[in-house]
Amino acid sequence: MATLARRYPKLPSSALHTISALDTTIAHLLVRRDEILAQHGSLPQRMTTLHPELLSEIFQHFVDYACLGSFSGPLILTSVCRHWREIALATPRLWRTVKINSLARWNAFPRLVELFLQRAGSVPIDVYRLPPSHIRHFVPHHAHRLGHLELSHGVPALFHGLNAIDSFPVLESVRIVMLLREVAQPIPVITFLRQAPRLTEVAVDLWSLHSSDYDLAQILALPAHQLRSLHVYSLFREGCFTTLSQARSLVYLTLDIAYEDTDVNDAYIVFPNLRILHVHPPAVLRILETPSLESLDLMQTTRAGLGGGSYTQSEVPIVTDFVSRSGCSITELHFVPNAITACHILMELAFLKKLHIECSTWRAADTHRFFSSLALPSGDIVPHLESLSMVISAAEPVSVVNLARMIRARRRQVGRLGQLSKCEVRSPSTAPFFDDNQSLGWLKEMREEGLEFSCDVPLYGKNLDRYMVEKMIN
């Protein structure tokens, strides 16, 4: 006490007694700790770090998914602690991706790229959003180690200088965004991608400020025979068909072009190995044959500025003829019908397992009719359906009763070929579902039986608030 009083002269005696008691307790605990250590040996080493190989994998996932579109991922990892910095610097693949966020950062671009290239060692690099001002200098110098290349918003003249490059030995995927302007002279063909023996994936965005009379093959020469994934967004009418007719190894195809029913093609373009097709407008299906197709997306929102629209009843024959002609068994469909009558296409897709449908323009009565049709006995409509994803109207509430009855029928009817195991319902606004405790109880019961059910719209009833409903379902 005397020692404490001299150290803390302004403290009252009661506080000094408390501090003295705490010191005594701490001393006893330290003695007890030493006795335990003497009996059982030293404490095991604290797990302050994970194994370096495991940390390296975690870092890779962080850079790939948490830092999309940013340079910052690896730099963040090196700023946490010395151990993490050592592991990050010893993992070259963390530094293989060069991504630029905005034109405001171009001043720092050369130094930052040099840092990443140095730390990536001999690993192939992926370059995203390379600005036009750096195409001529950066690409030729690093062509030998490019794994992915994205060239943004360039005019054809910028790419012609790349034709002199001898080879892109490790290039596997490319995305080119090109702006075409009206010129008096013919546009020289861009051929540098033919020097990429490992190139299998190409995405081309072609923007034109005038009438689109070009053929893609007259602008960009692709090694079509070796491509497995091709995405074409353009205002061309039939300008990509020459290239498509040579790309018979495609597995994944996206076509967003200005095709019309009046366009005439002498022969079908056959893709014997195609599994996934995204297409706009549906009329393009008139000239395609895909015997192995599994997933069809009738795109609404388009990237070529064509102003996508809803799928209409008049287009049902186009799709049914395409399916019949191709002899394919489509198991996944994405589409945006403008009315319930456009859903007649489902009657022709007997093997459908996954359905993604946006009916945000429907009236509530049409949505209820759709639920009722899906609840019909086995064999009437999409008998193998396992997954349903819907976007419902923002203006008209939908009854939970009809939704729950449909799910219940799909899961419990005797003789049903496929059991609905996943259902997702979304709305573009806070439009309510409405109904009673019984319907919500059914959903809760089916979730307990294994149904994956998610609802991104608030549920309200006369005697229910949102939190009570979420608690019941979740």
Sequence and secondary structure as in RCSB ss.txt:
>XXXX:A:sequence
MATLARRYPKLPSSALHTISALDTTIAHLLVRRDEILAQHGSLPQRMTTLHPELLSEIFQHFVDYACLGSFSGPL
ILTSVCRHWREIALATPRLWRTVKINSLARWNAFPRLVELFLQRAGSVPIDVYRLPPSHIRHFVPHHAHRLGHLE
LSHGVPALFHGLNAIDSFPVLESVRIVMLLREVAQPIPVITFLRQAPRLTEVAVDLWSLHSSDYDLAQILALPAH
QLRSLHVYSLFREGCFTTLSQARSLVYLTLDIAYEDTDVNDAYIVFPNLRILHVHPPAVLRILETPSLESLDLMQ
TTRAGLGGGSYTQSEVPIVTDFVSRSGCSITELHFVPNAITACHILMELAFLKKLHIECSTWRAADTHRFFSSLA
LPSGDIVPHLESLSMVISAAEPVSVVNLARMIRARRRQVGRLGQLSKCEVRSPSTAPFFDDNQSLGWLKEMREEG
LEFSCDVPLYGKNLDRYMVEKMIN
>XXXX:A:secstr
 HHHHHH TTS HHHHHHHHHHHHHHHHHHHHHHHHHHHH S      S  HHHHHHHHHHIIIIITTT SHHHH
HHTTT HHHHHHHHT GGGG EEE   GGGGGGHHHHHHHHHHHHTTS EEEEEE HHHHHHHHHHHGGGEEEEE
EEEE HHHHHGGGG    TT  EEEEEEEE   SS    B GGGG TT  EEEEEEEESS     HHHHB   GG
G SEEEEEES SSTTHHHHTT TT SEEEEE    TT   SS EE TT  EEEEESGGGGGGEE TT  EEEE S
S SSS     B GGGHHHHHHHHHHHT    EEEE BSSGGGGGGGGG TT  EEEEE TTS HHHHHHHHHHHT
S TTSS TT  EEEEE  SSS EEHHHHHHHHHHHHH TT SS   EEEEE SS   EE  HHHHHHHHHHHHTT
 EEEE S B BTTB HHHHHHHH 
